[in-house]
Amino acid sequence: MKIDGVLACGAFIHGIPIETSASNEVDEEELCAYAQDLINYSRKVADGLGSRSEFVMLEMDDRKLIVLPIESGGVVVLTDGDVNLGMVRMAIRNAISIFKSHLMEG
C-alpha cells in the first residue's frame, strides 16, 4: 500500500536499520537512530507515569515522525505534514507481523 506523503519507513533493532525505504533526502541510518532515541525517552516517561509506551509521534512544522516500539527495536515512518495519519497507522498495523519476524530473528 503506497500512501502519499510518506517520505521514509523502516524497521530497526537498537537503532540500526534492518529494512528501510526512503526518498533521497532522508538518511535512513539517522532516521532509525532518532527513532530509537524517541523510544528510549518515551519508555522512560511512560515508566515514570506507571504506564507503557506503545506509539510515539513527533509533530514538527512540516513533518511527522511516527514510531512503534517492538521488542528490541521498532518501526518508524517519516511523513510530510499533510499525510493522512489514519492511513499510515492502518498500514503500520497491517505490516507489524512482517516487521516482528525481522526483529525476532536478531
DRENFITI-685993 format. One line per field, with one value per atom (N, C-alpha, C): residue number from 1; residue in three letters; atom name; y, x, z. Coordinates in nm, 3 decimals, always signed. Example, Ala and Ser with C-alpha at 12.3 -4.5 7.8 and 13.67 -1.06 7.14 Angstrom:
<pts>
num 1,1,1,2,2,2
residu Ala,Ala,Ala,Ser,Ser,Ser
atome N,CA,C,N,CA,C
north -0.569,-0.450,-0.330,-0.225,-0.106,+0.003
east +1.319,+1.230,+1.320,+1.285,+1.367,+1.290
up +0.780,+0.780,+0.780,+0.708,+0.714,+0.787
</pts>
This chain:
<pts>
num 1,1,1,2,2,2,3,3,3,4,4,4,5,5,5,6,6,6,7,7,7,8,8,8,9,9,9,10,10,10,11,11,11,12,12,12,13,13,13,14,14,14,15,15,15,16,16,16,17,17,17,18,18,18,19,19,19,20,20,20,21,21,21,22,22,22,23,23,23,24,24,24,25,25,25,26,26,26,27,27,27,28,28,28,29,29,29,30,30,30,31,31,31,32,32,32,33,33,33,34,34,34,35,35,35,36,36,36,37,37,37,38,38,38,39,39,39,40,40,40,41,41,41,42,42,42,43,43,43,44,44,44,45,45,45,46,46,46,47,47,47,48,48,48,49,49,49,50,50,50,51,51,51,52,52,52,53,53,53,54,54,54,55,55,55,56,56,56,57,57,57,58,58,58,59,59,59,60,60,60,61,61,61,62,62,62,63,63,63,64,64,64,65,65,65,66,66,66,67,67,67,68,68,68,69,69,69,70,70,70,71,71,71,72,72,72,73,73,73,74,74,74,75,75,75,76,76,76,77,77,77,78,78,78,79,79,79,80,80,80,81,81,81,82,82,82,83,83,83,84,84,84,85,85,85,86,86,86,87,87,87,88,88,88,89,89,89,90,90,90,91,91,91,92,92,92,93,93,93,94,94,94,95,95,95,96,96,96,97,97,97,98,98,98,99,99,99,100,100,100,101,101,101,102,102,102,103,103,103,104,104,104,105,105,105,106,106,106
residu Met,Met,Met,Lys,Lys,Lys,Ile,Ile,Ile,Asp,Asp,Asp,Gly,Gly,Gly,Val,Val,Val,Leu,Leu,Leu,Ala,Ala,Ala,Cys,Cys,Cys,Gly,Gly,Gly,Ala,Ala,Ala,Phe,Phe,Phe,Ile,Ile,Ile,His,His,His,Gly,Gly,Gly,Ile,Ile,Ile,Pro,Pro,Pro,Ile,Ile,Ile,Glu,Glu,Glu,Thr,Thr,Thr,Ser,Ser,Ser,Ala,Ala,Ala,Ser,Ser,Ser,Asn,Asn,Asn,Glu,Glu,Glu,Val,Val,Val,Asp,Asp,Asp,Glu,Glu,Glu,Glu,Glu,Glu,Glu,Glu,Glu,Leu,Leu,Leu,Cys,Cys,Cys,Ala,Ala,Ala,Tyr,Tyr,Tyr,Ala,Ala,Ala,Gln,Gln,Gln,Asp,Asp,Asp,Leu,Leu,Leu,Ile,Ile,Ile,Asn,Asn,Asn,Tyr,Tyr,Tyr,Ser,Ser,Ser,Arg,Arg,Arg,Lys,Lys,Lys,Val,Val,Val,Ala,Ala,Ala,Asp,Asp,Asp,Gly,Gly,Gly,Leu,Leu,Leu,Gly,Gly,Gly,Ser,Ser,Ser,Arg,Arg,Arg,Ser,Ser,Ser,Glu,Glu,Glu,Phe,Phe,Phe,Val,Val,Val,Met,Met,Met,Leu,Leu,Leu,Glu,Glu,Glu,Met,Met,Met,Asp,Asp,Asp,Asp,Asp,Asp,Arg,Arg,Arg,Lys,Lys,Lys,Leu,Leu,Leu,Ile,Ile,Ile,Val,Val,Val,Leu,Leu,Leu,Pro,Pro,Pro,Ile,Ile,Ile,Glu,Glu,Glu,Ser,Ser,Ser,Gly,Gly,Gly,Gly,Gly,Gly,Val,Val,Val,Val,Val,Val,Val,Val,Val,Leu,Leu,Leu,Thr,Thr,Thr,Asp,Asp,Asp,Gly,Gly,Gly,Asp,Asp,Asp,Val,Val,Val,Asn,Asn,Asn,Leu,Leu,Leu,Gly,Gly,Gly,Met,Met,Met,Val,Val,Val,Arg,Arg,Arg,Met,Met,Met,Ala,Ala,Ala,Ile,Ile,Ile,Arg,Arg,Arg,Asn,Asn,Asn,Ala,Ala,Ala,Ile,Ile,Ile,Ser,Ser,Ser,Ile,Ile,Ile,Phe,Phe,Phe,Lys,Lys,Lys,Ser,Ser,Ser,His,His,His,Leu,Leu,Leu,Met,Met,Met,Glu,Glu,Glu,Gly,Gly,Gly
atome N,CA,C,N,CA,C,N,CA,C,N,CA,C,N,CA,C,N,CA,C,N,CA,C,N,CA,C,N,CA,C,N,CA,C,N,CA,C,N,CA,C,N,CA,C,N,CA,C,N,CA,C,N,CA,C,N,CA,C,N,CA,C,N,CA,C,N,CA,C,N,CA,C,N,CA,C,N,CA,C,N,CA,C,N,CA,C,N,CA,C,N,CA,C,N,CA,C,N,CA,C,N,CA,C,N,CA,C,N,CA,C,N,CA,C,N,CA,C,N,CA,C,N,CA,C,N,CA,C,N,CA,C,N,CA,C,N,CA,C,N,CA,C,N,CA,C,N,CA,C,N,CA,C,N,CA,C,N,CA,C,N,CA,C,N,CA,C,N,CA,C,N,CA,C,N,CA,C,N,CA,C,N,CA,C,N,CA,C,N,CA,C,N,CA,C,N,CA,C,N,CA,C,N,CA,C,N,CA,C,N,CA,C,N,CA,C,N,CA,C,N,CA,C,N,CA,C,N,CA,C,N,CA,C,N,CA,C,N,CA,C,N,CA,C,N,CA,C,N,CA,C,N,CA,C,N,CA,C,N,CA,C,N,CA,C,N,CA,C,N,CA,C,N,CA,C,N,CA,C,N,CA,C,N,CA,C,N,CA,C,N,CA,C,N,CA,C,N,CA,C,N,CA,C,N,CA,C,N,CA,C,N,CA,C,N,CA,C,N,CA,C,N,CA,C,N,CA,C,N,CA,C,N,CA,C,N,CA,C,N,CA,C,N,CA,C,N,CA,C,N,CA,C,N,CA,C,N,CA,C,N,CA,C,N,CA,C,N,CA,C
north -0.118,+0.000,+0.124,+0.208,+0.333,+0.446,+0.525,+0.637,+0.766,+0.858,+0.987,+1.058,+1.115,+1.191,+1.115,+0.984,+0.908,+0.927,+0.979,+1.006,+0.890,+0.817,+0.705,+0.615,+0.487,+0.393,+0.281,+0.214,+0.103,+0.037,-0.072,-0.146,-0.141,-0.142,-0.132,-0.210,-0.246,-0.309,-0.223,-0.182,-0.097,+0.024,+0.080,+0.198,+0.171,+0.044,+0.007,-0.044,+0.018,-0.023,-0.167,-0.241,-0.376,-0.384,-0.297,-0.287,-0.150,-0.074,+0.061,+0.094,+0.196,+0.253,+0.403,+0.481,+0.625,+0.703,+0.826,+0.917,+0.956,+1.014,+1.051,+1.152,+1.232,+1.338,+1.288,+1.161,+1.106,+1.010,+1.033,+0.943,+0.833,+0.712,+0.601,+0.565,+0.567,+0.534,+0.638,+0.764,+0.872,+0.864,+0.836,+0.825,+0.715,+0.600,+0.489,+0.519,+0.589,+0.628,+0.726,+0.823,+0.917,+0.843,+0.747,+0.670,+0.592,+0.533,+0.461,+0.555,+0.676,+0.776,+0.809,+0.826,+0.854,+0.739,+0.617,+0.502,+0.504,+0.526,+0.526,+0.633,+0.754,+0.863,+0.837,+0.787,+0.763,+0.652,+0.551,+0.445,+0.500,+0.588,+0.648,+0.730,+0.810,+0.891,+0.801,+0.702,+0.612,+0.537,+0.490,+0.422,+0.515,+0.639,+0.737,+0.764,+0.746,+0.766,+0.634,+0.527,+0.397,+0.332,+0.356,+0.301,+0.244,+0.221,+0.161,+0.240,+0.263,+0.336,+0.240,+0.272,+0.187,+0.255,+0.387,+0.462,+0.601,+0.645,+0.776,+0.856,+0.981,+1.065,+1.203,+1.249,+1.382,+1.464,+1.568,+1.656,+1.778,+1.801,+1.917,+2.011,+2.124,+2.219,+2.166,+2.081,+2.032,+1.880,+1.809,+1.663,+1.600,+1.468,+1.389,+1.265,+1.231,+1.112,+1.019,+0.900,+0.803,+0.681,+0.640,+0.529,+0.432,+0.304,+0.200,+0.108,+0.103,+0.013,-0.133,-0.220,-0.364,-0.436,-0.519,-0.597,-0.507,-0.539,-0.460,-0.354,-0.322,-0.222,-0.155,-0.136,-0.071,-0.049,+0.022,+0.060,+0.212,+0.273,+0.418,+0.459,+0.569,+0.628,+0.778,+0.836,+0.981,+1.028,+1.128,+1.177,+1.328,+1.379,+1.523,+1.565,+1.691,+1.742,+1.719,+1.691,+1.679,+1.535,+1.438,+1.298,+1.258,+1.159,+1.102,+1.003,+1.045,+0.962,+0.833,+0.836,+0.714,+0.607,+0.646,+0.552,+0.498,+0.585,+0.543,+0.442,+0.473,+0.380,+0.246,+0.246,+0.123,+0.041,+0.106,+0.036,-0.023,+0.052,+0.002,-0.121,-0.114,-0.228,-0.351,-0.332,-0.444,-0.504,-0.424,-0.471,-0.518,-0.502,-0.527,-0.671,-0.769,-0.908,-0.931,-0.865,-0.877,-0.816,-0.697,-0.633,-0.716,-0.772,-0.854,-0.974,-1.034,-1.151,-1.111,-0.992,-0.943,-0.916,-0.853,-0.812,-0.932,-1.037,-1.153,-1.240,-1.225,-1.305,-1.260,-1.128,-1.073,-1.120
east +0.084,+0.000,+0.089,+0.075,+0.150,+0.061,+0.117,+0.042,+0.113,+0.042,+0.100,+0.147,+0.266,+0.319,+0.416,+0.432,+0.530,+0.667,+0.760,+0.895,+0.991,+0.967,+1.054,+0.984,+1.021,+0.970,+1.071,+1.064,+1.155,+1.142,+1.215,+1.225,+1.371,+1.390,+1.526,+1.539,+1.660,+1.694,+1.800,+1.775,+1.868,+1.914,+1.825,+1.855,+1.926,+1.954,+2.023,+1.920,+1.915,+1.814,+1.834,+1.723,+1.731,+1.656,+1.557,+1.487,+1.423,+1.459,+1.406,+1.376,+1.295,+1.268,+1.254,+1.331,+1.329,+1.357,+1.308,+1.340,+1.488,+1.542,+1.684,+1.722,+1.625,+1.655,+1.662,+1.632,+1.628,+1.743,+1.819,+1.927,+1.865,+1.861,+1.792,+1.856,+1.988,+2.055,+2.026,+2.029,+1.999,+1.854,+1.762,+1.621,+1.598,+1.658,+1.640,+1.704,+1.816,+1.880,+1.791,+1.733,+1.640,+1.517,+1.468,+1.351,+1.383,+1.502,+1.541,+1.550,+1.602,+1.608,+1.468,+1.372,+1.235,+1.175,+1.204,+1.156,+1.214,+1.344,+1.409,+1.350,+1.333,+1.276,+1.130,+1.053,+0.911,+0.893,+0.979,+0.972,+1.003,+1.101,+1.137,+1.020,+0.957,+0.844,+0.727,+0.696,+0.585,+0.609,+0.731,+0.765,+0.741,+0.784,+0.766,+0.620,+0.535,+0.391,+0.319,+0.397,+0.338,+0.265,+0.312,+0.245,+0.347,+0.303,+0.388,+0.372,+0.484,+0.481,+0.448,+0.343,+0.302,+0.312,+0.309,+0.305,+0.359,+0.457,+0.517,+0.505,+0.457,+0.450,+0.505,+0.594,+0.651,+0.601,+0.524,+0.473,+0.562,+0.617,+0.701,+0.626,+0.683,+0.611,+0.580,+0.666,+0.642,+0.650,+0.670,+0.683,+0.625,+0.603,+0.561,+0.650,+0.690,+0.771,+0.689,+0.661,+0.579,+0.665,+0.665,+0.749,+0.668,+0.679,+0.616,+0.725,+0.740,+0.837,+0.792,+0.886,+0.860,+0.986,+0.969,+1.082,+1.203,+1.318,+1.440,+1.461,+1.357,+1.368,+1.235,+1.202,+1.076,+1.053,+0.945,+0.905,+0.898,+0.948,+0.949,+0.890,+0.814,+0.759,+0.778,+0.838,+0.854,+0.763,+0.680,+0.585,+0.595,+0.530,+0.517,+0.405,+0.385,+0.291,+0.144,+0.111,-0.029,-0.076,+0.002,-0.032,-0.158,-0.228,-0.345,-0.293,-0.291,-0.236,-0.314,-0.443,-0.522,-0.476,-0.448,-0.399,-0.261,-0.176,-0.042,-0.051,-0.131,-0.146,-0.203,-0.299,-0.357,-0.252,-0.171,-0.067,+0.037,+0.073,+0.170,+0.115,-0.009,-0.070,-0.075,-0.103,-0.108,+0.030,+0.134,+0.269,+0.344,+0.285,+0.356,+0.407,+0.331,+0.377,+0.502,+0.512,+0.631,+0.752,+0.733,+0.841,+0.882,+0.785,+0.817,+0.902,+0.874,+0.953,+1.097,+1.125,+1.262,+1.325,+1.250,+1.305,+1.331,+1.255,+1.271,+1.389,+1.435,+1.547,+1.679,+1.693,+1.818,+1.853
up +0.000,+0.000,+0.000,-0.101,-0.107,-0.058,+0.033,+0.090,+0.053,-0.011,-0.046,+0.080,+0.073,+0.185,+0.273,+0.251,+0.329,+0.265,+0.344,+0.294,+0.321,+0.430,+0.465,+0.564,+0.561,+0.660,+0.676,+0.789,+0.808,+0.943,+0.955,+1.080,+1.125,+1.256,+1.309,+1.439,+1.473,+1.601,+1.667,+1.790,+1.864,+1.782,+1.702,+1.622,+1.491,+1.463,+1.338,+1.238,+1.120,+1.021,+0.976,+0.966,+0.908,+0.776,+0.760,+0.632,+0.624,+0.520,+0.507,+0.362,+0.347,+0.216,+0.238,+0.163,+0.187,+0.059,+0.058,-0.052,-0.039,-0.142,-0.143,-0.036,+0.008,+0.104,+0.249,+0.272,+0.408,+0.430,+0.537,+0.577,+0.663,+0.610,+0.677,+0.811,+0.819,+0.944,+1.052,+1.013,+1.107,+1.154,+1.062,+1.095,+1.199,+1.180,+1.274,+1.409,+1.409,+1.535,+1.612,+1.542,+1.607,+1.662,+1.584,+1.629,+1.756,+1.763,+1.884,+2.003,+1.980,+2.087,+2.138,+2.046,+2.086,+2.168,+2.127,+2.204,+2.344,+2.354,+2.485,+2.577,+2.524,+2.605,+2.640,+2.546,+2.573,+2.676,+2.673,+2.775,+2.913,+2.920,+3.048,+3.104,+3.019,+3.061,+3.101,+3.018,+3.048,+3.179,+3.200,+3.325,+3.443,+3.430,+3.536,+3.569,+3.467,+3.487,+3.518,+3.533,+3.566,+3.451,+3.329,+3.212,+3.114,+2.990,+2.888,+2.758,+2.689,+2.562,+2.448,+2.371,+2.260,+2.124,+2.123,+1.998,+2.027,+1.949,+1.971,+1.841,+1.852,+1.733,+1.767,+1.683,+1.696,+1.577,+1.607,+1.502,+1.494,+1.376,+1.350,+1.257,+1.224,+1.141,+1.001,+0.945,+0.809,+0.795,+0.907,+0.902,+1.028,+1.018,+1.134,+1.140,+1.260,+1.283,+1.372,+1.322,+1.394,+1.424,+1.552,+1.595,+1.680,+1.649,+1.729,+1.784,+1.916,+1.975,+1.958,+1.920,+1.909,+1.956,+2.058,+2.110,+2.135,+2.073,+2.094,+1.987,+1.913,+1.808,+1.786,+1.659,+1.630,+1.483,+1.457,+1.322,+1.320,+1.214,+1.202,+1.068,+1.069,+0.947,+0.956,+0.854,+0.843,+0.730,+0.760,+0.660,+0.645,+0.541,+0.533,+0.627,+0.644,+0.742,+0.711,+0.585,+0.544,+0.525,+0.567,+0.544,+0.621,+0.569,+0.636,+0.741,+0.868,+0.975,+0.997,+0.974,+0.987,+0.891,+0.767,+0.668,+0.706,+0.758,+0.799,+0.913,+1.014,+1.128,+1.083,+0.993,+0.943,+0.868,+0.785,+0.710,+0.805,+0.909,+1.007,+1.077,+1.121,+1.190,+1.100,+0.971,+0.878,+0.853,+0.865,+0.836,+0.961,+1.078,+1.203,+1.213,+1.167,+1.177,+1.093,+0.980,+0.896,+0.969,+1.025,+1.098,+1.219,+1.291,+1.409,+1.370,+1.255,+1.215,+1.193,+1.141,+1.125,+1.260,+1.349,+1.478,+1.569,+1.555,+1.641,+1.598,+1.473,+1.423,+1.484,+1.517,+1.565,+1.696
</pts>
